[in-house]
Amino acid sequence: MRVNQMVPSFHRGDAIGDTALHIKNFLLSQGFQSRIYCLERDQGLEEQSELFKNFPEPEKNDVTLFHFALPSPMTDAFKTLSGQKVIIYHNITPPHFFINFSEEMARITQIGREQIAALAPHTQLALGDSEYNRRELEDFGFKKTDVFPLFIDFEKYKQPKNSFVYDLYNDERTNILFVGRIVPNKKIEDLIRVVQYYKKFVSPLIRLIVVGKTSSLPKYYQALIKFMDELFIQPDEVMFTGHVPDSEMFAFYEASDVLLSLSEHEGFGLPFVESLVFDLPVLAYNCTAVPYTLGNAGVLVNSKDFRKLGELIHKIKRDKELKKKIIQGQKNRLSYFKSSQPQKKLLKYINKLTL
C-alpha cells in the first residue's frame, strides 16, 4: 500500500518540507511504500523526492497527502486522483495584507484561497496544522477536519549556538527578537513603533533583532527602512539580519530578553515554540493561530498600545519573578508539544480511510 505526499516546493529546513520528510520516514518504518513528489526542490534533496511528473496513479486503497500552502498545478491534478485523498493545510495569508505592496502577491494568495476551497468536494479528510487552520478548512467547506501539528525536531535545538554572535549581542541593551519573513501581515512597523517608544521614554539601550528573509517582498522591506528614517531609528537599533544559520539563530534566542510578535496573521507560529525551547519570554498580539499555539503560555495582548508594550518589555527584563513565572508557564506548554504524537494520529487516519 502506498501513502505518497505532494509538496509543490520541497525545501530543506522549511517547516513544511521537514514535516513531509518526517512523515515519509515514519511511513517507511511502518511498512508503507512512501515517496514525496514535488514541482521544485532544493539541490541535494533528489534522493528524498521525485518530480511530480512521475507521480503514479493511486490504487483504491492508496492514500495521497497533499501539503497545501500555495497555489500550483498540483491542485487540479489532486482533484482527479483515484484512491483516498487528504489535505494538510498550512494556511495562506489573506490577500488584503499585500494590496499596497504587491498586486501579484495579492493575486496569488487570492487564487490560493480559491484553490483550497475548490478541493473540498474532492477530499476525504482535511487536516490543519493548528486549530485556527482547521477552522478555516471548515469555512472553506471541508466536512471532515482535524488538527495535525507540524513536526518539530527538538533534537536540532541541542546543537551549540554561535558563541561569537551571542557574545556580540549579549550586552547591556534590551534585545527584542522577532523571527519570521519580512512581509506585511507580520506588522514589523508596529515592532518599530515599540522601539521608538522604548528609546524615547524608557531607555536608549534598545535593540530590535529581526531574523528572516528580507527578499520576500522588497517594496515592504524598503518601506520599513524609510519608516525607520522618519522616526530617527538607527540601523543598530533595528537590525535586519536576513536568513541566518541555525547556530546564529540559536544565539539570538539566547541573547534576547523577549520575543515580540505583533503579527496579525499566523497559521501556526513556529518561533513561539522555539522561544519555549530557549526559555525566552513571549509577548504576542492575540490573533489567528497565536492563542492556539501558545495555549496559556507567554503573554497575550488584545490591543497594540505601544506605550504599554514598551513598559511591559521593560518590566519583564527587570522583574526576575515575573520572568520566572512566564517561563514556567512556557515550560508547561513545551511539554505538551514534546509529548504530542502526531504519528499515531496519522496511522489512525490511514487505517480509517482504508477500511
Residue pairs with C-beta under 8 A, 6 or more apart in sequence:
1 32
1 33
1 61
1 62
1 63
1 354
2 32
2 33
2 34
2 35
2 56
2 58
2 59
2 62
2 63
3 27
3 32
3 33
3 34
3 62
3 63
3 64
3 65
3 350
4 33
4 34
4 35
4 36
4 37
4 55
4 56
4 58
4 62
4 63
4 64
4 65
5 20
5 23
5 24
5 34
5 35
5 36
5 37
5 64
5 65
5 66
5 67
6 37
6 38
6 52
6 55
6 64
6 65
6 66
6 67
6 74
6 78
7 16
7 17
7 20
7 36
7 37
7 38
7 49
7 67
8 38
8 39
8 40
8 67
8 69
8 70
8 72
8 74
9 17
9 38
9 39
9 40
9 41
9 70
10 17
10 20
10 36
10 38
10 40
10 41
10 42
10 45
10 48
10 49
11 17
11 41
11 42
12 42
12 44
12 45
13 246
15 90
15 150
15 268
15 270
16 67
16 69
16 90
17 45
18 151
18 153
19 67
19 88
19 129
19 150
19 151
20 36
20 67
21 36
21 48
22 151
22 153
23 34
23 65
23 151
23 346
24 34
24 35
24 36
24 48
26 343
26 346
27 34
27 346
28 34
30 347
32 350
35 49
35 50
36 48
36 49
36 50
37 49
37 50
37 51
37 52
37 54
37 55
38 49
38 50
38 51
38 52
39 51
39 52
39 72
39 73
39 74
41 49
52 74
52 77
55 77
57 81
57 82
58 64
58 81
58 82
58 83
58 84
59 82
59 83
60 82
60 83
61 83
61 84
61 354
62 82
62 83
62 84
63 83
63 84
63 85
63 86
63 350
63 353
63 354
64 78
64 81
64 83
64 84
64 85
64 86
65 86
65 88
66 74
66 78
66 85
66 86
66 87
66 88
66 119
67 88
67 90
68 75
68 87
68 88
68 89
68 90
68 92
68 115
68 116
68 119
69 89
69 90
69 91
69 92
69 112
70 92
70 108
70 112
71 108
71 111
71 112
71 115
75 115
75 118
75 119
78 85
78 119
78 122
79 118
79 119
79 122
84 124
84 125
84 353
84 354
85 122
85 123
85 124
85 125
86 123
86 124
86 125
86 126
86 127
86 349
86 353
87 116
87 119
87 123
87 125
87 126
87 127
87 137
87 142
88 127
88 129
88 148
89 116
89 126
89 127
89 128
89 129
89 133
89 134
89 136
89 137
90 129
90 133
90 267
90 268
91 128
91 129
91 130
91 132
91 133
91 136
91 267
91 268
91 289
92 109
92 112
92 113
92 116
93 109
93 183
93 185
93 265
93 267
94 109
94 113
94 185
94 265
95 105
95 106
95 107
95 109
95 110
95 113
96 106
97 183
97 184
97 185
97 264
97 265
98 105
98 106
98 109
98 183
98 184
98 217
99 106
100 184
101 184
101 217
101 219
101 220
101 223
102 217
102 219
102 220
105 217
113 140
116 137
116 140
117 140
117 141
120 126
120 140
120 141
120 142
120 143
121 141
123 142
124 144
124 353
125 144
125 145
125 146
125 349
125 353
126 134
126 137
126 142
126 144
126 145
127 134
127 137
127 145
127 146
127 147
127 148
127 349
128 134
128 135
128 136
128 137
128 145
128 146
128 147
128 148
129 147
129 148
129 149
129 150
129 267
129 268
130 147
130 149
130 267
130 268
130 289
130 292
130 293
131 147
131 289
131 292
132 266
132 267
132 288
132 289
132 292
133 147
133 267
133 268
133 289
134 145
134 146
134 147
137 145
138 145
146 345
146 349
148 342
148 345
148 346
148 349
149 337
149 340
149 342
150 268
150 270
151 342
152 270
152 273
152 337
154 277
154 338
156 246
157 250
157 274
157 277
157 278
159 246
159 247
159 250
160 247
160 250
161 247
161 248
161 250
161 251
161 253
161 254
162 245
162 247
162 248
162 250
162 251
163 251
165 247
165 248
165 251
165 252
165 255
166 251
166 254
166 255
169 175
169 207
169 209
169 251
169 252
169 255
169 256
170 254
170 255
172 205
173 205
173 206
173 207
174 198
174 203
174 205
174 206
174 207
174 257
174 313
174 314
174 317
175 207
175 209
175 252
175 255
175 256
175 257
175 258
176 191
176 194
176 195
176 206
176 207
176 208
176 209
176 256
176 257
176 258
176 259
176 260
176 313
177 208
177 209
177 211
177 252
177 253
177 256
177 258
177 259
177 260
177 280
178 186
178 188
178 191
178 208
178 209
178 210
178 211
178 212
178 259
178 260
178 261
178 271
179 211
179 212
179 249
179 252
179 259
179 271
179 274
180 186
180 211
180 212
180 261
180 263
180 271
181 212
181 213
181 216
182 188
182 210
182 212
182 213
182 214
182 216
182 217
182 220
182 221
182 224
182 240
183 216
183 217
183 220
184 217
184 220
185 263
185 264
185 265
186 261
186 263
187 262
187 263
187 264
187 285
188 210
188 224
189 223
189 224
189 227
190 262
190 304
190 306
191 208
191 210
191 238
191 260
191 262
192 208
192 224
192 227
192 228
192 231
192 233
192 238
193 231
193 306
194 208
194 260
194 262
194 306
194 309
194 310
194 313
195 206
195 208
195 233
195 237
195 238
196 231
196 233
196 306
197 306
197 307
197 309
197 310
198 206
198 310
198 313
198 314
199 206
199 233
199 237
201 307
201 310
202 310
202 311
202 314
203 314
206 237
207 236
207 237
207 238
207 239
208 237
208 238
208 239
208 260
209 239
209 241
209 252
209 256
210 238
210 239
210 240
210 241
211 241
211 243
211 244
211 249
211 252
212 241
212 242
212 243
213 242
213 243
214 221
214 240
214 242
215 221
221 240
224 240
228 234
228 235
228 238
241 248
241 252
244 252
250 278
253 259
253 274
253 275
253 277
253 278
253 280
254 278
254 280
256 280
257 280
257 281
257 313
257 316
257 317
258 280
258 281
258 282
258 283
258 313
258 316
258 317
259 271
259 272
259 275
259 280
259 281
259 282
259 283
259 284
260 283
260 284
260 309
260 313
261 269
261 271
261 272
261 282
261 283
261 284
261 285
261 290
262 284
262 285
262 304
262 309
263 269
263 284
263 285
263 287
263 288
263 290
264 285
264 287
264 288
265 287
265 288
266 287
266 288
266 289
266 290
266 293
267 288
267 289
268 289
268 293
269 284
269 289
269 290
269 293
269 294
272 282
272 284
272 290
272 293
272 294
272 298
273 293
273 334
273 337
275 281
275 282
275 298
275 330
276 282
276 297
276 330
276 331
276 333
276 334
276 337
277 334
279 327
279 330
279 331
281 298
281 299
281 316
281 323
281 326
281 327
281 330
282 294
282 297
282 298
282 299
282 326
282 330
283 298
283 299
283 301
283 309
283 312
283 313
283 316
284 290
284 294
284 298
284 299
284 300
284 301
285 300
285 301
285 304
286 300
286 301
286 302
290 300
291 300
294 300
294 333
295 333
295 336
296 329
296 332
296 333
297 329
297 330
297 332
297 333
297 334
298 326
298 329
298 330
298 333
299 312
299 316
299 326
301 308
301 309
301 312
315 322
316 322
316 323
316 326
317 323
